[in-house]
Amino acid sequence: MLSIHNAVRAVALLALMLGFSVAGAADKQSVDNEDPEAVVSQVVSNALDVLAEDIDRLTDDEDAGRAFFDEQVLPWLDTDLMARFTMGRVARQASDEEIKRFTRALETRVANLYTSSLESYASEAEDFAENGEIDLRTVSQKDDRAVISAQISSPQLERTTLRIQLHRRDNRWRVFDVETSGVSMLLVFRDALRSAAQDNEVEAMIAALEEGTVEVEEAWEDETN
């Protein structure tokens, strides 16, 4: 069994499954109006069918991986909410244009992490597609917010439980945060960003994202070890 002493691989694996399934799920109009657990269930189900066919192309061609993220994954992420949450109180003082710039910079960083995950965890993702199991459970659902528990296991992966936070906007449930071991990915991201931009100015935060000075993955590993 592959020992996962941090949650990076589990989160990357879930991101892979969510992303790879969108091409199949987007064709089904009913998916937008289903309850969040049903949406995640269909997303994962479609992912397991598509993963084996596309993994080689997307891992060998970085541009293809990035294009796939932009076209198929990004629409299922609530990047506006992610950006405002990551900015924290600073978002109240930021102009609309600054928030847009921050959101674009955040999207780029998330895309980079995603395409990196495609390459780094391809074998684990393929193994999961063949032998893995996911047990989904709705933890809470109120108005436009929901939390889904996803327990992941396979012969090569330790059993890991993730909490997927979703927000319903424009008649679609979208992912905006993932937690494991009680640690929120966005909270880790926000703390790392504050450390990189100690004065908490919007421009400094944007620059930290654009220049890649925020080591999100390292911070995530440190917090979840």
C-alpha positions as a printed NumPy array, in Angstrom:
array([[  0.   ,   0.   ,   0.   ],
       [  1.224,   3.483,  -0.827],
       [  1.476,   5.476,   2.41 ],
       [  0.077,   8.998,   2.087],
       [  1.559,  10.958,   4.957],
       [ -0.05 ,  14.125,   3.658],
       [ -3.262,  14.888,   1.778],
       [ -1.818,  16.341,  -1.4  ],
       [ -2.253,  13.166,  -3.424],
       [ -5.792,  12.602,  -2.182],
       [ -6.811,  16.143,  -2.995],
       [ -5.101,  15.957,  -6.378],
       [ -6.832,  12.666,  -7.089],
       [-10.233,  14.092,  -6.246],
       [ -9.499,  17.133,  -8.408],
       [ -8.602,  14.818, -11.255],
       [-11.885,  12.959, -10.898],
       [-13.923,  16.125, -10.701],
       [-12.199,  17.598, -13.722],
       [-12.178,  14.585, -15.98 ],
       [-15.9  ,  14.02 , -15.535],
       [-17.116,  17.445, -16.584],
       [-17.115,  16.68 , -20.301],
       [-19.598,  13.887, -19.669],
       [-21.609,  15.629, -16.984],
       [-22.018,  18.901, -18.86 ],
       [-24.075,  17.162, -21.54 ],
       [-26.709,  16.224, -19.001],
       [-28.873,  19.287, -18.35 ],
       [-30.369,  17.714, -15.237],
       [-27.025,  17.755, -13.419],
       [-27.322,  21.493, -12.691],
       [-30.559,  21.04 , -10.757],
       [-29.679,  17.96 ,  -8.743],
       [-28.753,  17.942,  -5.065],
       [-25.009,  18.414,  -4.41 ],
       [-24.332,  14.814,  -3.447],
       [-25.945,  13.576,  -6.665],
       [-23.862,  16.048,  -8.659],
       [-20.606,  14.876,  -7.063],
       [-21.661,  11.25 ,  -7.511],
       [-22.284,  11.73 , -11.221],
       [-19.073,  13.71 , -11.617],
       [-17.045,  10.893, -10.068],
       [-18.88 ,   8.199, -12.017],
       [-18.189,   9.917, -15.327],
       [-14.574,  10.501, -14.309],
       [-13.852,   6.826, -13.859],
       [-15.024,   6.16 , -17.428],
       [-13.096,   9.021, -19.043],
       [ -9.885,   8.869, -17.033],
       [ -8.304,   5.814, -18.646],
       [ -8.878,   7.126, -22.164],
       [ -7.493,  10.661, -21.71 ],
       [ -4.805,  10.412, -19.048],
       [ -1.898,   9.794, -21.471],
       [ -2.73 ,  12.716, -23.747],
       [ -3.258,  15.152, -20.9  ],
       [ -0.139,  14.179, -18.993],
       [  2.128,  14.196, -22.059],
       [  0.934,  17.559, -23.386],
       [  1.047,  20.419, -20.869],
       [ -0.93 ,  22.702, -23.173],
       [ -3.631,  20.061, -23.519],
       [ -3.814,  19.712, -19.748],
       [ -4.143,  23.462, -19.286],
       [ -6.746,  23.755, -22.043],
       [ -8.713,  20.949, -20.452],
       [ -8.637,  22.767, -17.118],
       [ -9.823,  26.048, -18.639],
       [-12.612,  24.466, -20.665],
       [-13.811,  21.642, -18.456],
       [-12.703,  22.158, -14.843],
       [-12.81 ,  25.914, -14.321],
       [-16.576,  26.227, -14.916],
       [-17.14 ,  23.889, -11.95 ],
       [-15.085,  25.97 ,  -9.52 ],
       [-16.512,  29.037,  -7.792],
       [-13.362,  31.086,  -8.24 ],
       [-15.052,  34.348,  -7.238],
       [-15.959,  32.955,  -3.826],
       [-12.553,  31.281,  -3.57 ],
       [-10.835,  34.621,  -4.256],
       [-12.893,  36.609,  -1.764],
       [-12.42 ,  33.963,   0.919],
       [ -8.673,  33.829,   0.303],
       [ -8.377,  37.622,   0.431],
       [-10.255,  37.734,   3.741],
       [-10.998,  41.186,   5.129],
       [ -8.906,  42.796,   2.419],
       [-11.667,  41.961,  -0.068],
       [-13.908,  44.582,   1.58 ],
       [-11.404,  47.307,   0.737],
       [-10.545,  46.091,  -2.76 ],
       [-12.041,  47.557,  -5.915],
       [-13.95 ,  45.388,  -8.387],
       [-10.998,  45.498, -10.763],
       [ -8.564,  44.421,  -8.027],
       [-10.806,  41.49 ,  -7.124],
       [-10.961,  40.502, -10.796],
       [ -7.169,  40.627, -11.054],
       [ -6.79 ,  38.599,  -7.888],
       [ -9.315,  36.054,  -9.175],
       [ -7.468,  35.683, -12.489],
       [ -4.17 ,  35.229, -10.659],
       [ -5.747,  32.667,  -8.351],
       [ -7.202,  30.786, -11.325],
       [ -3.732,  30.598, -12.859],
       [ -2.201,  29.184,  -9.677],
       [ -4.973,  26.616,  -9.292],
       [ -4.563,  25.663, -12.956],
       [ -0.819,  25.204, -12.44 ],
       [ -1.423,  22.95 ,  -9.444],
       [ -4.001,  20.994, -11.415],
       [ -1.819,  20.374, -14.452],
       [  1.064,  19.466, -12.159],
       [ -1.191,  16.936, -10.445],
       [ -2.072,  15.412, -13.802],
       [  1.584,  14.593, -14.36 ],
       [  2.587,  13.712, -10.805],
       [ -0.316,  11.447,  -9.853],
       [ -1.29 ,   9.871, -13.154],
       [ -0.494,   6.31 , -12.03 ],
       [ -2.476,   6.701,  -8.801],
       [ -5.411,   8.146, -10.733],
       [ -5.356,   5.284, -13.235],
       [ -5.203,   2.734, -10.428],
       [ -8.118,   4.402,  -8.713],
       [-10.166,   4.359, -11.91 ],
       [ -9.753,   0.571, -12.028],
       [ -9.826,  -0.407,  -8.362],
       [-10.878,   2.566,  -6.257],
       [-14.012,   3.208,  -4.233],
       [-15.69 ,   6.401,  -3.065],
       [-18.346,   6.631,  -0.381],
       [-20.251,   9.94 ,  -0.478],
       [-22.379,  11.393,   2.306],
       [-24.1  ,  14.755,   2.686],
       [-22.799,  16.368,   5.874],
       [-24.893,  19.52 ,   5.625],
       [-26.972,  21.439,   3.127],
       [-28.592,  24.809,   3.71 ],
       [-29.684,  27.324,   1.109],
       [-26.799,  27.715,  -1.361],
       [-24.134,  25.952,   0.679],
       [-23.417,  22.244,   1.069],
       [-20.708,  20.005,   2.476],
       [-20.157,  16.506,   1.077],
       [-17.964,  13.883,   2.738],
       [-16.003,  11.714,   0.306],
       [-14.197,   8.656,   1.658],
       [-11.6  ,   7.463,  -0.855],
       [ -9.874,   4.082,  -0.869],
       [ -8.087,   1.68 ,  -3.208],
       [ -5.469,  -1.089,  -2.877],
       [ -2.631,   1.441,  -3.353],
       [ -4.084,   4.343,  -1.372],
       [ -4.724,   4.734,   2.327],
       [ -8.361,   5.356,   3.166],
       [ -8.775,   9.132,   3.225],
       [-11.806,  11.264,   3.997],
       [-12.283,  14.612,   2.277],
       [-14.898,  17.281,   2.924],
       [-15.955,  18.993,  -0.279],
       [-17.546,  22.405,   0.158],
       [-19.898,  23.542,  -2.582],
       [-21.763,  26.746,  -3.404],
       [-24.801,  26.966,  -5.678],
       [-24.564,  29.843,  -8.148],
       [-26.24 ,  30.346, -11.513],
       [-28.249,  27.171, -10.949],
       [-25.121,  25.031, -10.604],
       [-23.308,  23.529,  -7.651],
       [-19.632,  24.509,  -7.735],
       [-16.68 ,  23.411,  -5.61 ],
       [-14.906,  26.141,  -3.645],
       [-12.917,  24.307,  -0.975],
       [-11.657,  20.87 ,   0.048],
       [-10.729,  19.831,   3.572],
       [ -8.794,  16.854,   4.883],
       [ -7.678,  16.089,   8.433],
       [ -9.676,  19.156,   9.448],
       [ -7.485,  21.401,   7.304],
       [ -9.041,  23.703,   4.703],
       [ -7.085,  24.123,   1.481],
       [ -8.245,  27.736,   1.149],
       [ -7.321,  28.585,   4.739],
       [ -3.822,  27.232,   4.128],
       [ -3.691,  29.224,   0.908],
       [ -4.811,  32.391,   2.702],
       [ -2.26 ,  31.994,   5.498],
       [  0.544,  31.402,   2.994],
       [ -0.534,  34.458,   1.038],
       [ -0.6  ,  36.655,   4.135],
       [  2.891,  35.477,   4.976],
       [  4.102,  36.428,   1.507],
       [  2.35 ,  39.808,   1.63 ],
       [  2.756,  40.789,   5.266],
       [  1.296,  44.248,   4.811],
       [ -1.91 ,  42.597,   3.503],
       [ -2.187,  45.107,   0.678],
       [ -4.174,  43.966,  -2.325],
       [ -1.367,  44.747,  -4.795],
       [  1.122,  42.754,  -2.729],
       [ -1.235,  39.778,  -2.619],
       [ -1.813,  39.916,  -6.364],
       [  1.926,  40.171,  -7.008],
       [  2.6  ,  37.176,  -4.745],
       [  0.174,  35.098,  -6.792],
       [  1.312,  36.334, -10.185],
       [  4.999,  35.877,  -9.391],
       [  4.497,  32.463,  -7.82 ],
       [  6.089,  33.354,  -4.51 ],
       [  3.331,  31.631,  -2.507],
       [  4.308,  27.97 ,  -1.95 ],
       [  0.808,  26.598,  -1.501],
       [  1.616,  22.93 ,  -1.936],
       [  4.473,  23.042,   0.575],
       [  2.238,  24.845,   3.068],
       [ -0.483,  22.256,   2.508],
       [  1.945,  19.373,   3.121],
       [  3.218,  20.998,   6.326],
       [ -0.302,  21.488,   7.677],
       [ -1.589,  17.999,   6.863],
       [  1.426,  15.885,   7.893]])
